[in-house]
Amino acid sequence: MEKKKIEPLPELPGVYIFKNSRGEIIYIGKAKSISKRVKDHLALRTNSLKERNIVSEIADVEYIVTSSESEALLLESYLIKERQPRYNVNYRDDKTYPWVKISLSQEFPRVYVTRRKRDDGSLYLGPYPEVGSLRRALKTIRKIFPYASCRNFPRSACLYYHLSLCPAPCIKKIGKLEYRKNIIGIIKVLLGDIQGLIQDLTQEMDKYVKNADFENAAVIRDKIKVLGTVSSLFVKDMSLNVLENIKEKLRLPHLPRIIDAIDISNISGTSAVGSVIRFKDLKPAKDCYRRFKLKRQNYINDYQMMAEVVLRRFEDIIKNKEELPALLVVDGGKGHLNTVDKVLKEKLGLDIPVVAYAKGKDVIYSKYRKSEIKFSQDSSEKYLLERIRNEAHRFAIGYHKILRRKKVKSSVLHNVPGIGEERVKRVLKVLDKLGGLERINIQDLKRIQGIGDVLAERIYTYLKEKRSQKTD
């Protein structure tokens, strides 16, 4: 192989791919330093016949940089299984990897480490590149969310109960609901939603403090501290597998390490706002969150609203040379999917995979699949996509509430004697639904909670004067 092909190789973790003179992949490897590892190969510092055969065939090398050696190991495995290079013999069987198995079909789900993934109704998280770090992480997680790991319940509490690592459902020391809360906590940690958990635990701790229950508050405080020690590297190790499954299920061209999501919030087409949020490697990338107050407030439907938000956000991405997402999630159905895809292609010249995933529905629509797509109810892939979609909704709703509060504070209705802020909110809500001052009548006002006949007359007279002032 020519020396000029080796010189640009980076001294970074990642995967290297050897090709022969026909462009066929013959070997895939991972390295802490791509440059050093490739040079070691070519130096032939071993008498291995296999190594000599590989080197004799190398005509070209490609590489993919990763953020860690652990991530490189997972990527190497994925590429080997997908490409099946002739000289790779390892990692062709998923059994070589440890998984976390959570037996959700049981009344009190158990948590195990296993190397066999079966279709048995359990939730499998992983695989993980190194069983030692997995067991250490589970040991830490168990201190926060105790769980049972016995195959069959014993007749009396085991040692784990006395070490506060198992809540002993075997002797009814914990109810189903409380135990399930622990299981949900474990799943969230393994999926990387640590910040969300810390927020939930902080709120729980604050409630105990308000009730002067300082003993339980201290327990929650200690859990938060332990949660902060869970290795971010361990959490990231499993991200590649979840994203691989999404890529396969949705038939995406690339691994969706960057996923954007769009949501629209409005009341009957008025005060419309949009949000675009981003997840990178399963985590919120909040520096890439954007929200938009729509320039027009008289759109016929939310297809048009979504089209404006998509156009504005992706024009900014192109202008600022930001990374494009590998997947875009929109809240809605086939119509929303087609609208967004059309804007991206025809107005921006972008070919970005788009899926539509409506709230309250368990089906996903993709331009790469003719039929609707369903994920398993307990799958980590479904949980991730729901989490991303719901985060976009939360961000849009939050902005919508801010604008509505500003609207209430600045409303001329405050000039009506005896109305008060709560009644202003209710009147503005009706005005929004009806489409403005011109369409309100006295009967509409009387139907509003807390607005009697006298106040309705007063408001109507005031609004009538405002309308006449506009026409003068």
PyMOL commands that set and color helices and strands:
alter all, ss='L'
color gray80, all
select helices_A, chain A and resi 3-5+34-43+49-57+69-83+94-96+131-144+159-162+169-171+176-190+194-210+214-227+232-237+239-250+286-288+302-319+334-347+380-410+412-415+420-434+437-439+442-446+453-471
alter helices_A, ss='H'
color red, helices_A
select strands_A, chain A and resi 14-19+25-31+60-65+99-102+111-114+123-125+258-267+270-280+283-284+290-293+327-330+354-357+364-366
alter strands_A, ss='S'
color yellow, strands_A
deselect
rebuild
show_as cartoon
